[in-house]
Amino acid sequence: MTDLTSLTLAEARKGLAAKTFTSLELTDAHLSAIEAARVLNAFVMETPDQARDMANAADDKIAKGEAGPLAGIPLGIKDLYATKGVRTTACSKILGNFVPTYESTVTAQLWRDGAVMLGKLNNDEFAMGSANETSCFGPVGNPWRREGSNTTLVPGGSSGGSASAVAALLCMGATATDTGGSIRQPAAFTATVGIKPTYGRCSRWGIVAFASSLDQAGPIARSVRDSAMLLRSMAGHDPKDTTSADVPVPDYEAAIGKSVRGMKIGIPKEYRLDGMPAEIEKLWSEGAAWLKAAGAELVEVSLPHTKYALPAYYIVAPAEASSNLARYDGVRYGLREQGKNIIEQYENTRAEGFGAEVRRRVMIGTYVLSAGYYDAYYLRAQKVRTLIKKDFEDCFARGVDAILTPATPSAAFGIGEKGGADPVEMYLNDIFTVTVNMAGLPGIAVPAGKDAQGLPLGLQLIGRPFDEETLFSLGEVIEQAAGRFTPARWW
Amino acid sequence: MNASVRQGKLIKGQTGDWEVVIGMEVHAQVTSQSKLFSGASTEFGGEPNSHVSLVDAAMPGMLPVINEECVRQAVRTGLGLNAAINLRSVFDRKNYFYPDSPQGYQISQYKSPIVGEGEVVVELDGGKVANIGIERLHLEQDAGKLLHDQSPTMSFVDLNRCGVALMEIVSKPDIRDAEQAKAYVTKLRSILRYLGTCDGDMEKGSLRADVNVSVRKPGAPLGTRCEIKNMNSITFIGQAIEYEARRQIEILEEGGAIDQETRLYDPNKGETRSMRSKEEAHDYRYFPDPDLLPLEFNQAFVDALKAELPELPDQKKTRFVADFSLSAYDASVLVAERESAVFYESVLDRLADRARDGKMAANWVINELFGRLNKEGRDITDSPVNAEQLAAIVDLIGEGTISGKIAKDLFEIVWQEGGDPRALVESRGMKQVTDLSAIEKVVDDIIAANPDKAAQVKDKPQSLGWFVGQVMKASGGKANPQSVNDLLKSKLGV
């Protein structure tokens, strides 16, 4: 039955509907795969009993002809999503064995549509990281390796568990979150498809907050169609999140296969970095050529404030994080380290509970919001953000339908290889993705090729606000042209 | 209305007169069913932590959603303070660690409050008024409560109050002495209670004030201020200002300087003491709350609330003076508390002829009813004499059925025993005698019994009063005094 794990979500849906196999069989196949892949450390909590109960319930519904759009489809859930009765930690020691009494809106919608939860997926602590190395549960392994090498590589981050599990066929799709590239970068590192929808498209209610004005939920899946199916269930207005947008959710799957003829694709010159590897450059040109062959028109565009995006992001995101993470104080839930008085209890709890990267960002955020520094840092960064947003608006106003860029400046790297001495080296991973979060736009990463060492590389498409459909149409063109990429199993 | 006074009572020091400058931040708990950003109940006095939602407890991933009723209440209050309403305002996070603040920040409004500048007219002794400027009003979350008496080694926290909406109403530094400060809080409280936007219950902490006090020589620039925190009694506010002003003057006159600091008032010792200095002040790291969009509404929303605004004390006072010729003082007394005004107006509603008897009704409410209530330490809301009964008594006087003197006896009976005043007048024979022949008989009898005095009246007209008294006495007070007077005059040829 292990074959079942290699199906795409769309294929599995067909098989379930035709009763070729049951959701329980499909779920069991994935549970076995998860068990066999523990070395990847993608799952931080497996929920087999719950998974089988949900699968049985889905099978009942399928039998009665009441199947929802995702009936019986086994998924992995990033540990940032609160899951009722199932430990939720954001992969931080400070949350300890926190078990929510509530279900996040996005996961609740997935269960409403019949999906099955296999367990909780590893991620960078509080989603702060680009390699999934900051998790309190340890790093995640990428199912991809360099040709002829046994070195374990990172799957990217922060949704490293999600990307790794989807690429290694441990689940048919996964929820993820993206604050500066946390869906798209790991998708690119693992040859999976990841979409960060428009800010406000998915509810943030019940997702552990990192940086509220940048955080967005989205799926990671093995095909563009699969990601479209998942996003349709995940998206939608939620009165419990006032920043979620009250706009209708289209049938994203209908955008797959739609002609892209006549679409104007912007190629931003500022994304051509000094010292960019030639293979990234080549991948980008190839992608452009595929779109052109499909009838799209390519235009060079300018996004002049791009170079300020990363520094501005590393002010705004830590500022919000420093405040969002203030609630982890050892008073009401999670870890508590006693002290002589309340101040000492705070200090001991937070020193013990937060990892180094989280502490660093809390410190940066506290600093940039301090009296006397606010105007120079936070306020300025917000002004930069406005300019970045305007760059994109100007571009779209000239008739550009989407923008094509590389997803990452390199392929996956080894665990412990980057950022040890200089955190900025790690931050540079997000150079092509943060602008999209700063502007609140949708962005999709689609696998497009391999580097010289056989590691996957991805391209990114950036769209107009709430126009994820165009990204799915264009993404599928790249997918068709580039073909599918599956890692050789070594675990 | 008299001209506004800007000067207050100066304080005499060793080096001459000093002027006190006061500004206030009043925290008023918004009257609403649920909290500012969560659906939890705002009910007072529940079991600890029984009115706490996931949002109030700051569980991971929880998000605030603005309670629209609290927004309406803030706008109503702004309108009641004659203030500018900002159609766009922003919620900010005020970051600080304390166990009464589960989020680690308070959601407040920093740079863009919902309400801007306004003004409150404050009545002072001697019929003077002072116009106190309002700087701003903003919405914010209240904090929870720490309980230190539950365990010898630990503190407990009750989050019932956490997240309840507060309006912080900031005055301009327009207040010049303790009397003005007390009058300002009294008036503000009255306006809030009329509007129904805050119950004004200072004992429960629904209304608390931070008082900023500085002193200067008249005409000099503003001095360094100290903030006296968390005052929940109007009397204590007055005492604290008096003490604090003298403390500062003493320091300055001895050549010292005032440290800008936060102080607490100790009502037992009657003094203020330092709580924390400026150096110990928190850096709150305010920034716009990214979980909340800016709060925006249109002018039509404001206009609709304005149209439904109740009549406020100043308008009511003006109307009472105009319609019923009340003195400004009497009108102020009636409108000072919403309940008093409500009582007076329900008396008015029941009067047979309010144009004729409105003023008399006011006198009765103020002198007889309030006088008696004060004496017994009772509140207007549990008055033994209700509006209907008092209106009946006033009607009986106005129509000439009973005299004012009998009315006082009747009021006493109603106070003690209750009952319908009109029926009581009948059953107890208190009706005024206007039957001329009956009165004439009494008058004739008295004149016949006192021939000497009758003869003297022509020379000493003032002795007519003695005859009036005798007749009234003989009639048991029921004779119409005017008729008695007229009859006596004609019979005695005065």
HADDOCK unambig.tbl for C-alpha pairs under 7 A between the chains (distance, minus, plus):
assign (segid A and resid 205 and name CA) (segid B and resid 61 and name CA) 5.70 0.50 0.50
assign (segid A and resid 205 and name CA) (segid B and resid 62 and name CA) 5.84 0.50 0.50
assign (segid A and resid 205 and name CA) (segid B and resid 63 and name CA) 6.19 0.50 0.50
assign (segid A and resid 206 and name CA) (segid B and resid 60 and name CA) 6.90 0.50 0.50
assign (segid A and resid 206 and name CA) (segid B and resid 61 and name CA) 4.13 0.50 0.50
assign (segid A and resid 206 and name CA) (segid B and resid 62 and name CA) 5.75 0.50 0.50
assign (segid A and resid 207 and name CA) (segid B and resid 61 and name CA) 4.54 0.50 0.50
assign (segid A and resid 208 and name CA) (segid B and resid 60 and name CA) 5.22 0.50 0.50
assign (segid A and resid 208 and name CA) (segid B and resid 61 and name CA) 4.22 0.50 0.50
assign (segid A and resid 209 and name CA) (segid B and resid 61 and name CA) 5.68 0.50 0.50
assign (segid A and resid 212 and name CA) (segid B and resid 290 and name CA) 5.60 0.50 0.50
assign (segid A and resid 212 and name CA) (segid B and resid 291 and name CA) 6.04 0.50 0.50
assign (segid A and resid 213 and name CA) (segid B and resid 290 and name CA) 5.31 0.50 0.50
assign (segid A and resid 240 and name CA) (segid B and resid 63 and name CA) 6.88 0.50 0.50
assign (segid A and resid 240 and name CA) (segid B and resid 65 and name CA) 6.37 0.50 0.50
assign (segid A and resid 241 and name CA) (segid B and resid 63 and name CA) 6.22 0.50 0.50
assign (segid A and resid 241 and name CA) (segid B and resid 65 and name CA) 6.93 0.50 0.50
assign (segid A and resid 242 and name CA) (segid B and resid 65 and name CA) 6.26 0.50 0.50
assign (segid A and resid 242 and name CA) (segid B and resid 292 and name CA) 6.33 0.50 0.50
assign (segid A and resid 242 and name CA) (segid B and resid 293 and name CA) 6.99 0.50 0.50
assign (segid A and resid 243 and name CA) (segid B and resid 291 and name CA) 6.67 0.50 0.50
assign (segid A and resid 243 and name CA) (segid B and resid 292 and name CA) 6.59 0.50 0.50
assign (segid A and resid 243 and name CA) (segid B and resid 293 and name CA) 6.50 0.50 0.50
assign (segid A and resid 323 and name CA) (segid B and resid 95 and name CA) 6.82 0.50 0.50
assign (segid A and resid 326 and name CA) (segid B and resid 103 and name CA) 6.41 0.50 0.50
assign (segid A and resid 326 and name CA) (segid B and resid 104 and name CA) 4.79 0.50 0.50
assign (segid A and resid 327 and name CA) (segid B and resid 58 and name CA) 6.48 0.50 0.50
assign (segid A and resid 327 and name CA) (segid B and resid 102 and name CA) 5.86 0.50 0.50
assign (segid A and resid 327 and name CA) (segid B and resid 103 and name CA) 4.62 0.50 0.50
assign (segid A and resid 327 and name CA) (segid B and resid 104 and name CA) 5.16 0.50 0.50
assign (segid A and resid 331 and name CA) (segid B and resid 99 and name CA) 6.87 0.50 0.50
assign (segid A and resid 369 and name CA) (segid B and resid 285 and name CA) 5.07 0.50 0.50
assign (segid A and resid 370 and name CA) (segid B and resid 283 and name CA) 6.63 0.50 0.50
assign (segid A and resid 370 and name CA) (segid B and resid 285 and name CA) 5.20 0.50 0.50
assign (segid A and resid 371 and name CA) (segid B and resid 283 and name CA) 6.45 0.50 0.50
assign (segid A and resid 371 and name CA) (segid B and resid 285 and name CA) 6.54 0.50 0.50
